[in-house]
Amino acid sequence: MKLILAPLAAIALMAVPVAASAVALTSIGGPNDYSMVDVSTNAAPVALPAFASWSAAPTIRSGNISGIARSPFDETVSDTFTSSLAGAIDLMYFAVGPDNPANPAILSFSRQMSSLSFLWGSPDDYNGLTFYLNGMQVGGPFDQTDVNPPLAPTNPPTSNVYVTFTGPFDEVRFASSSNAFEFTGLSARVPAPATLALLGGGLVVLGLVRRQR
């Protein structure tokens, strides 16, 4: 049995590299890409995805507050969105920083997730986004340097950008040493059923190997 189960365990583990992979920035939208954010009501952008809750909630704001927060929906460089949607400046968003508690804001999920997307308002080098799985850091901290280089030089550094991070996680922390880390339109996905089945199969085989030993 040992000779049979050991190769099976190796195959099962090779089939689920996601279990050991880190969260990475996998998609960056165009500047001021609001098309993926629900703006049906002022509060819609701050709705949470399934399985999510705040362990430490950020401040919810709307509009601009000088020195405190700048709305991700206010794009003064390319104002095509706010000029076409009445009241866009009143749409709600999350803010984290010295004057925007909690800092860090902690978004917890009741199950393992596979991706997180959101609109990041004018990313700064003092913003920090970190991912965790079972209490261990698996990605980040991500900041302006991770987001802006792919946008430059055609897009201004103040652009708001829709980003997607991919990898296994169950907790996300948003932090900022200065005002502020502004974000909105959170969206998250769970792993595909096939991935979960492979992972479960790998764990079962490993358990059998250990029992035989």
C-alpha positions as CSV (number, residue, x, y, z in Angstrom):
1,M,0.0,0.0,0.0
2,K,2.8,2.4,0.7
3,L,4.2,2.0,-2.8
4,I,0.8,2.8,-4.3
5,L,-0.4,5.6,-2.0
6,A,2.8,7.6,-2.0
7,P,2.7,8.3,-5.8
8,L,-1.0,9.0,-5.5
9,A,-0.3,11.6,-2.9
10,A,2.3,13.2,-5.0
11,I,-0.1,13.3,-8.0
12,A,-2.9,14.8,-5.9
13,L,-0.7,17.5,-4.5
14,M,0.6,18.3,-8.0
15,A,-3.0,18.7,-9.1
16,V,-3.7,21.5,-6.6
17,P,-0.8,24.0,-6.8
18,V,-3.3,26.7,-5.8
19,A,-3.2,25.5,-2.2
20,A,0.4,26.6,-1.9
21,S,0.4,29.6,-4.2
22,A,0.4,33.2,-3.2
23,V,-2.1,35.9,-4.0
24,A,-1.0,38.0,-7.0
25,L,-2.2,41.1,-8.9
26,T,-3.6,39.6,-12.1
27,S,-5.6,42.3,-13.7
28,I,-5.5,46.1,-14.0
29,G,-8.4,47.9,-15.7
30,G,-8.2,51.1,-17.6
31,P,-8.1,54.4,-15.8
32,N,-11.3,55.4,-14.2
33,D,-12.9,52.1,-15.1
34,Y,-16.3,52.2,-13.3
35,S,-18.1,49.8,-15.4
36,M,-17.7,46.9,-13.0
37,V,-19.1,48.8,-10.0
38,D,-22.8,48.7,-9.0
39,V,-23.9,52.3,-8.9
40,S,-27.6,51.6,-8.8
41,T,-27.9,53.4,-5.5
42,N,-25.6,55.6,-3.4
43,A,-25.0,52.7,-1.0
44,A,-24.6,50.0,-3.6
45,P,-20.8,50.4,-4.0
46,V,-20.2,49.6,-0.3
47,A,-22.2,46.3,-0.3
48,L,-20.1,43.3,0.7
49,P,-19.7,40.2,-1.4
50,A,-21.0,36.8,-0.3
51,F,-19.3,35.2,2.7
52,A,-17.7,38.5,3.7
53,S,-17.9,40.6,6.9
54,W,-15.8,43.3,8.5
55,S,-13.8,42.2,11.5
56,A,-12.6,45.8,11.7
57,A,-14.7,48.1,9.6
58,P,-13.4,51.0,7.6
59,T,-15.0,54.4,7.5
60,I,-17.8,54.8,4.9
61,R,-17.7,58.2,3.2
62,S,-19.1,60.0,0.2
63,G,-17.7,63.0,-1.7
64,N,-14.3,64.7,-1.0
65,I,-13.1,65.8,2.3
66,S,-10.0,68.0,2.1
67,G,-7.0,66.2,3.6
68,I,-9.1,63.3,4.7
69,A,-10.4,61.4,1.7
70,R,-10.9,61.7,-2.0
71,S,-13.8,59.9,-3.7
72,P,-12.9,57.2,-6.2
73,F,-15.8,58.5,-8.2
74,D,-14.3,62.0,-8.6
75,E,-11.9,61.9,-11.5
76,T,-10.7,65.4,-12.1
77,V,-8.2,64.4,-14.8
78,S,-10.7,62.6,-17.0
79,D,-14.2,63.4,-15.8
80,T,-16.2,61.3,-18.3
81,F,-17.9,59.2,-15.6
82,T,-19.0,61.9,-13.2
83,S,-20.2,64.2,-15.9
84,S,-22.5,61.4,-17.3
85,L,-24.0,60.3,-14.0
86,A,-25.8,62.8,-11.9
87,G,-24.9,62.7,-8.3
88,A,-21.9,60.4,-8.8
89,I,-19.9,62.4,-6.2
90,D,-22.5,61.2,-3.6
91,L,-21.8,57.5,-4.2
92,M,-20.4,55.8,-1.1
93,Y,-16.9,54.3,-0.7
94,F,-14.6,52.9,2.0
95,A,-11.7,54.9,3.4
96,V,-8.8,53.8,5.6
97,G,-6.1,56.0,7.2
98,P,-5.2,58.0,10.4
99,D,-8.5,59.9,10.2
100,N,-10.5,57.0,8.7
101,P,-10.6,54.2,11.2
102,A,-10.4,51.2,11.4
103,N,-6.8,51.1,10.3
104,P,-6.2,48.5,9.2
105,A,-9.6,47.5,8.1
106,I,-10.0,43.7,8.2
107,L,-12.3,42.0,5.7
108,S,-12.9,38.4,6.8
109,F,-14.5,35.5,4.8
110,S,-16.3,32.5,6.2
111,R,-14.7,30.3,3.5
112,Q,-11.7,30.3,1.3
113,M,-11.9,32.7,-1.7
114,S,-10.0,32.7,-5.0
115,S,-10.1,36.3,-6.2
116,L,-10.9,39.9,-5.0
117,S,-11.7,42.8,-7.3
118,F,-12.5,46.4,-6.4
119,L,-12.1,50.0,-7.6
120,W,-9.0,51.5,-6.0
121,G,-9.1,55.3,-5.8
122,S,-5.8,57.0,-6.8
123,P,-3.4,54.4,-5.3
124,D,-0.7,55.7,-3.1
125,D,2.6,54.4,-1.9
126,Y,1.4,54.6,1.7
127,N,-1.5,52.3,1.0
128,G,-1.1,48.7,1.8
129,L,-3.2,45.7,0.9
130,T,-2.4,42.3,2.4
131,F,-3.9,38.9,2.0
132,Y,-4.0,36.1,4.6
133,L,-5.1,32.4,4.6
134,N,-5.5,30.6,7.9
135,G,-3.7,33.3,9.7
136,M,-0.7,33.3,7.4
137,Q,0.3,36.1,5.0
138,V,-0.1,34.9,1.4
139,G,0.1,38.1,-0.6
140,G,1.2,41.7,-0.3
141,P,1.4,44.3,1.0
142,F,0.5,45.8,-2.4
143,D,0.6,49.5,-3.0
144,Q,0.9,52.2,-5.7
145,T,4.2,50.7,-7.0
146,D,2.4,47.5,-7.9
147,V,-0.5,49.2,-9.7
148,N,0.8,52.4,-11.4
149,P,3.8,51.2,-13.4
150,P,1.5,49.2,-15.8
151,L,-0.6,52.4,-16.3
152,A,2.2,54.9,-16.9
153,P,3.1,56.9,-18.8
154,T,-0.2,57.2,-20.7
155,N,-2.4,57.6,-17.6
156,P,-2.0,60.0,-14.7
157,P,-0.9,58.7,-11.3
158,T,-4.2,60.1,-9.8
159,S,-6.2,57.7,-12.0
160,N,-8.7,55.4,-10.2
161,V,-8.2,51.8,-11.3
162,Y,-10.2,48.6,-11.1
163,V,-7.9,45.8,-9.9
164,T,-8.2,42.0,-9.5
165,F,-6.1,39.9,-7.2
166,T,-6.1,36.1,-7.6
167,G,-5.1,33.3,-5.2
168,P,-6.3,31.5,-2.1
169,F,-7.2,33.7,0.9
170,D,-9.8,34.1,3.7
171,E,-8.8,37.6,5.1
172,V,-7.8,40.9,3.5
173,R,-6.4,43.9,5.4
174,F,-6.5,47.5,4.1
175,A,-4.1,49.9,5.7
176,S,-2.7,53.3,5.1
177,S,-0.1,55.4,7.0
178,S,-1.5,58.6,5.6
179,N,-5.0,59.7,4.4
180,A,-6.2,57.7,2.7
181,F,-6.8,54.3,1.1
182,E,-10.0,54.8,-0.7
183,F,-11.8,51.8,-2.4
184,T,-15.2,50.6,-3.4
185,G,-17.2,48.0,-5.3
186,L,-15.8,44.9,-3.6
187,S,-16.3,41.6,-5.5
188,A,-15.0,38.2,-4.6
189,R,-15.1,34.7,-6.0
190,V,-14.9,31.2,-4.5
191,P,-12.6,28.5,-5.9
192,A,-14.1,26.4,-8.7
193,P,-15.7,23.1,-7.5
194,A,-13.1,21.1,-9.4
195,T,-10.3,22.8,-7.6
196,L,-11.9,22.1,-4.2
197,A,-12.5,18.5,-5.1
198,L,-8.9,18.0,-6.1
199,L,-7.7,19.6,-2.9
200,G,-10.0,17.4,-0.9
201,G,-8.8,14.3,-2.7
202,G,-5.2,15.2,-2.1
203,L,-5.8,15.6,1.6
204,V,-7.6,12.3,1.8
205,V,-4.7,10.5,0.1
206,L,-2.2,12.1,2.4
207,G,-4.2,11.0,5.4
208,L,-4.2,7.4,4.1
209,V,-0.4,7.6,3.6
210,R,0.1,8.7,7.2
211,R,-2.2,5.9,8.5
212,Q,-0.2,3.3,6.6
213,R,3.0,4.6,8.1
